[in-house]
Amino acid sequence: MYPTPRLLPPPDRPISYDILRLMGIIPPAAQLNALWQCLQERRNTPDSAEYSSPLGLLYTKVLVFFSDGPDQASASFLALQQFVESGSLVISPAAHLLGLGFAHLLPWNLCKLATALVLMHAAPANAEATLEILGFNSRRLGGLPDLPTIHGTPSADLSVRFAVAKKAAVDGNVGDVTVLGVNLVDVEMIERGEKGGKSIAKRGFPGFQSWGEHGYRLDEYLERDGARLRSWDEAKDFLKAFGVLVGGKGLWTKEINDAYEKYFEVDIFKICGGKGPQRPIVPKYRPWVNIYEINDVKSKDIEKFTWS
């Protein structure tokens, strides 16, 4: 007599989890249960009542996302992405546990990952809007601009959008917090596009960003206080550097390189120089900017995800 084969995985755990566990990619069930309990507590807190501004809550949510390290954050992001794409804002343990086996595929020096994390947390508290925002810089979801789109669309003016967002924050007529997802693309080498997320509130603005294999991860940027609240005076320097970046066309000059380093904290001449870790820089430079704007971000929006 032969045992009846298990045709379907148990409802609380996909069979792929068992395969990954046997391969040693993810730890035993008892250890994972304890981990999930810890993640539930951290992901579902803090409560917005503890914060005077949605901006403080947004910063803390992003910071807490990395409280168990970048691999756990990657697994959590994969779970978020899976459930948002399926139309849900409630994340189950099975999705996170399965994500552990693929966390290495989502390193946090991917600039589009940093942008997506911030934008998804700032998105309105409904699955449709969150999915639209997830697609902003996703090639798979059709959000990344192709060359026909770039050629047919004027480059966005960050200084104008920033000024409008600042006025709304200071006046308080529309809302305290505006989040801007900024995509800077070199048309000559579109695959080198760098993205960053900026958010604006009455007291100033923080920035969330990362930069490639030879730069830094989002969690490293947070650890060195890169996303700290900055003053409006600092915003002037930030916008000046960005203006040089998007205003320069033709050759990649020292002035553009200095502005790039001020904005992204990366010296392209060193990284792409003769002894640098990356191939030589393409000298021709044609910038193009795309911006995704989320207005009047509320605490209830930032708290929309439930880890159950």
For each residue, the residues with C-beta under 8 A, 3 or more apart:
1:
2:
3:
4:
5:
6: 9
7:
8:
9: 6 13 14 15 18
10: 13
11:
12: 93 94
13: 9 10 17 18 94 97
14: 9 17 94 98
15: 9 18 19
16: 19 20 98 101
17: 13 14 20 21 26 94 97 98
18: 9 13 15 21 22
19: 15 16 22 23
20: 16 17 23 25 26 98 100 101
21: 17 18 24 25 26 27 28 29
22: 18 19
23: 19 20
24: 21
25: 20 21 100 101
26: 17 20 21 32 97 100 101
27: 21 31 32 35
28: 21 31 32
29: 21 32 33
30: 33 34
31: 27 28 34 35
32: 26 27 28 29 35 36 97
33: 29 30 36 37
34: 30 31 37 38
35: 27 31 32 38 39 68 72
36: 32 33 39 40 93 96 97
37: 33 34 40 41
38: 34 35 41 42 68
39: 35 36 42 43 68 72 76 96 307
40: 36 37 43 44 307 308
41: 37 38 44 45
42: 38 39 45 64 67 68
43: 39 40 64 65 76 91 305 307
44: 40 41 306 307
45: 41 42 64
46: 50 51 57 60 61 64
47: 50 303
48: 51 54 57 299 300 302 303
49:
50: 46 47
51: 46 48 54 56 57 60 299
52: 56
53: 56 57 176 177 201 202 203
54: 48 51 57 58 176 177 201 297 298 299 301 302
55: 58 59 176 177 199 201 203 206 229
56: 51 52 53 59 60
57: 46 48 51 53 54 60 61 299 302 303
58: 54 55 61 62 118 121 122 177 179 199 297 302
59: 55 56 62 63 206 227 229
60: 46 51 56 57 63 64
61: 46 57 58 64 65 121 302
62: 58 59 65 66 117 118 121 208 218 222 227
63: 59 60 66 67 222
64: 42 43 45 46 60 61 67
65: 43 61 62 73 76 77 117
66: 62 63 69 70 73 108 218 219 222
67: 42 63 64
68: 35 38 39 42 72 73
69: 66 72 73 219
70: 66 73 74 107 108 217 219
71: 74 75 100 103 104
72: 35 39 68 69 75 76 100 103
73: 65 66 68 69 70 76 77 108 219
74: 70 71 77 78 99 102 103 104 105 106 107 108
75: 71 72 78 79 96 97 99 100 102 103
76: 39 43 65 72 73 79 80 91 96 99
77: 65 73 74 80 81 99 106 113 116 117
78: 74 75 81 82 95 96 98 99 102 103 106
79: 75 76 82 83 91 92 95 96 98 99
80: 76 77 83 84 91 120 305
81: 77 78 84 85 116 134
82: 78 79 85 86 95 99
83: 79 80 86 88 89 90 91 92 95
84: 80 81 87 88 89 120 127 130 131 134
85: 81 82 131 134 141
86: 82 83
87: 84 127 128 131
88: 83 84 91 127
89: 83 84 125 126 127 130 304 305 306
90: 83 305 306 308
91: 43 76 79 80 83 88 95 96 305 306 307 308
92: 79 83 95 96 308
93: 12 36 96 97 308
94: 12 13 14 17 97 98
95: 78 79 82 83 91 92 98 99
96: 36 39 75 76 78 79 91 92 93 99 100 307
97: 13 17 26 32 36 75 93 94 100
98: 14 16 17 20 78 79 94 95 101 102
99: 74 75 76 77 78 79 82 95 96 102 103
100: 20 25 26 71 72 75 96 97 103
101: 16 20 25 26 98
102: 74 75 78 98 99 105 106
103: 71 72 74 75 78 99 100 106
104: 71 74 107
105: 74 102
106: 74 77 78 102 103 110 113
107: 70 74 104 110 113 217
108: 66 70 73 74 113 114 210 217 218 219 220
109: 210 211 212 213 215 216 217 218
110: 106 107 113 114 210 212
111: 114 115 193 194 195 196 209 210 211 212
112: 115 116 137 138 195
113: 77 106 107 108 110 116 117 210 218
114: 108 110 111 117 118 195 196 197 208 209 210 218 221
115: 111 112 118 119 136 137 181 182 183 195 196 197 208
116: 77 81 112 113 119 120 133 134 136 137 138
117: 62 65 77 113 114 120 121 197 208 218
118: 58 62 114 115 121 122 179 181 197 199 208
119: 115 116 122 123 133 134 136 179 181 197 292 294
120: 80 84 116 117 123 130 133 134
121: 58 61 62 117 118 302 305
122: 58 118 119 133 177 179 199 294 297 301 302
123: 119 120 129 130 132 133 294 301 304
124: 129 130 294 301
125: 89 298 300 301 303 304
126: 89 129 130 304
127: 84 87 88 89 130 131
128: 87 131 132
129: 123 124 126 132 133
130: 84 89 120 123 124 126 127 133 134 304
131: 84 85 87 127 128 134 135
132: 123 128 129 135 136
133: 116 119 120 122 123 129 130 136 181 292 294
134: 81 84 85 116 119 120 130 131 138 141 143
135: 131 132 138 141 142 143
136: 115 116 119 132 133 143 181 183 292
137: 112 115 116 143 144 181 183 195
138: 112 116 134 135 141 142 143 144
139: 142 143 144
140:
141: 85 134 135 138
142: 135 138 139
143: 134 135 136 137 138 139
144: 137 138 139 193
145: 149 150 153 183 185 288 290
146: 149 150
147: 150 151 187 190
148: 151 152
149: 145 146 152 153
150: 145 146 147 153 185 187 190 288
151: 147 148
152: 148 149
153: 145 149 150 290
154:
155: 246 287 288 289
156: 161 289 290 291
157: 160 161 289
158: 161 162 180 182 239 242 246 289 291
159: 162 163 239 242 243
160: 157 163 164
161: 156 157 158 164 165 180 291 293
162: 158 159 165 166 180 198 200 235 239
163: 159 160 166 167
164: 160 161 167 168
165: 161 162 168 169 178 180 200 293 295
166: 162 163 169 170 200 232 235
167: 163 164 170 171
168: 164 165 171 172 173 174 175 178 295 296
169: 165 166 172 175 176 177 178 200 201 202
170: 166 167 202
171: 167 168 174
172: 168 169 175 176 202
173: 168
174: 168 171 295 296
175: 168 169 172 178 295 296 297 298
176: 53 54 55 169 172 201 202 296 297
177: 53 54 55 58 122 169 199 200 201 296 297
178: 165 168 169 175 199 200 293 294 295 296 297
179: 58 118 119 122 197 198 199 200 293 294 297
180: 158 161 162 165 197 198 199 200 291 292 293 294
181: 115 118 119 133 136 137 195 197 198 291 292 293 294
182: 115 158 195 196 197 198 289 290 291
183: 115 136 137 145 193 195 289 290 291 292
184: 193 194 195 245 246 287 288 289
185: 145 150 190 193 287 288 289 290
186: 189 190 192 193 282 285 286 287 288
187: 147 150 190 286 287 288
188: 282 284 285 286
189: 186 192 282
190: 147 150 185 186 187 193
191:
192: 186 189
193: 111 144 183 184 185 186 190
194: 111 184 211 212 264
195: 111 112 114 115 137 181 182 183 184 209
196: 111 114 115 182 207 208 209 264
197: 114 115 117 118 119 179 180 181 182 207 208 209
198: 162 179 180 181 182 205 206 207 208
199: 55 58 118 122 177 178 179 180 205 206 207 208 297
200: 162 165 166 169 177 178 179 180 204 205
201: 53 54 55 169 176 177 204 205
202: 53 169 170 172 176
203: 53 55 229
204: 200 201 229 230 231 232 234 235
205: 198 199 200 201 229 230 235
206: 55 59 198 199 227 228 229 230
207: 196 197 198 199 226 227 230 238
208: 62 114 115 117 118 196 197 198 199 218 221 222 227
209: 111 114 195 196 197 218 221 226 264
210: 108 109 110 111 113 114 215 216 217 218 220 221
211: 109 111 194 215 216 264 265 266
212: 109 110 111 194 215 266
213: 109 277
214: 266 271 277 278
215: 109 210 211 212 264 265 266 271
216: 109 210 211 220 221 265
217: 70 107 108 109 210 220 221
218: 62 66 108 109 113 114 117 208 209 210 221 222
219: 66 69 70 73 108 222 223
220: 108 210 216 217 223 224
221: 114 208 209 210 216 217 218 224 226 227
222: 62 63 66 208 218 219 225 226 227
223: 219 220
224: 220 221
225: 222 228
226: 207 209 221 222 265
227: 59 62 206 207 208 221 222
228: 206 225
229: 55 59 203 204 205 206
230: 204 205 206 207 234 235 238
231: 204 234 235
232: 166 204 235 236
233: 236 237
234: 204 230 231 237 238
235: 162 166 204 205 230 231 232 238 239
236: 232 233 239 240
237: 233 234 240 241 262
238: 207 230 234 235 241 242 263
239: 158 159 162 235 236 242 243
240: 236 237 243 244
241: 237 238 244 245 259 262 263
242: 158 159 238 239 245 246 259 263
243: 159 239 240 246 247
244: 240 241 247 248 255 256 258 259
245: 184 241 242 248 256 259 260 263 287
246: 155 158 184 242 243 287 289
247: 243 244
248: 244 245 253 255 256 259 285 287
249: 285 286 287
250: 284 285
251: 283 284 285
252: 256 257 268 281 282 283 284 285
253: 248 256 257
254: 257 258 269
255: 244 248 258 259
256: 244 245 248 252 253 259 260 285
257: 252 253 254 260 261 267 268 269
258: 244 254 255 261 262
259: 241 242 244 245 248 255 256 262 263
260: 245 256 257 263 264 266 268
261: 257 258 264 265 266 267 268
262: 237 241 258 259 265
263: 238 241 242 245 259 260
264: 194 196 209 211 215 260 261
265: 211 215 216 226 261 262
266: 211 212 214 215 260 261 271
267: 257 261 270 271
268: 252 257 260 261 271 272 281
269: 254 257 272 273 281
270: 267 273 276
271: 214 215 266 267 268 276 277 278
272: 268 269 276 278 279 280 281
273: 269 270 276 280
274: 280
275:
276: 270 271 272 273
277: 213 214 271
278: 214 271 272
279: 272
280: 272 273 274
281: 252 268 269 272
282: 186 188 189 252 285
283: 251 252
284: 188 250 251 252
285: 186 188 248 249 250 251 252 256 282
286: 186 187 188 249
287: 155 184 185 186 187 245 246 248 249
288: 145 150 155 184 185 186 187
289: 155 156 157 158 182 183 184 185 246
290: 145 153 156 182 183 185
291: 156 158 161 180 181 182 183
292: 119 133 136 180 181 183
293: 161 165 178 179 180 181
294: 119 122 123 124 133 178 179 180 181 297
295: 165 168 174 175 178
296: 168 174 175 176 177 178
297: 54 58 122 175 176 177 178 179 199 294 301 302
298: 54 125 175 301 302
299: 48 51 54 57 302 303
300: 48 125 303 304
301: 54 122 123 124 125 297 298 304
302: 48 54 57 58 61 121 122 297 298 299
303: 47 48 57 125 299 300
304: 89 123 125 126 130 300 301
305: 43 80 89 90 91 121
306: 44 89 90 91
307: 39 40 43 44 91 96
308: 40 90 91 92 93
